[in-house]
């Protein structure tokens, strides 16, 4: 792991990331990411482990609603109806990233890392995973106003947890 990220992640999460990458390699599976509030942090973490980073297929940073629609095919109407930080949009992001890539699994993160509009719940994050044969997982985090870095790190940890769950399924 890179020295900068290794210090921020802590040993437990770093070990979990390495373990999921090794398990993906053992299965000959690859993974893609679609990230909003984490801005590519998950992709960076997944590519920092030497010797197993080839399990990472590609990453999408879809920070805006337009990017979600254009890059990974999230229906604009879904974003309008459900909101960009909703379970439905997180699931659509994961499915879209899996569908437009050659990856076996895709993980998506969308949320409010910091203060947003008056109706935006600071610290609300939706994390979803789409996998083979209909495998679909979701987690909702309600972290509150803990700061951008804490929200981003907790989101990455939740995403790693979904990958672990998918590998057990």
Helices and strands as residue ranges (DSSP letters): H 3-9, H 11-27, E 31-35, H 41-46, G 53-55, E 56-61, H 65-72, H 76-82, H 87-100, E 105-111, E 124-130, G 132-134, E 136-142, H 148-168
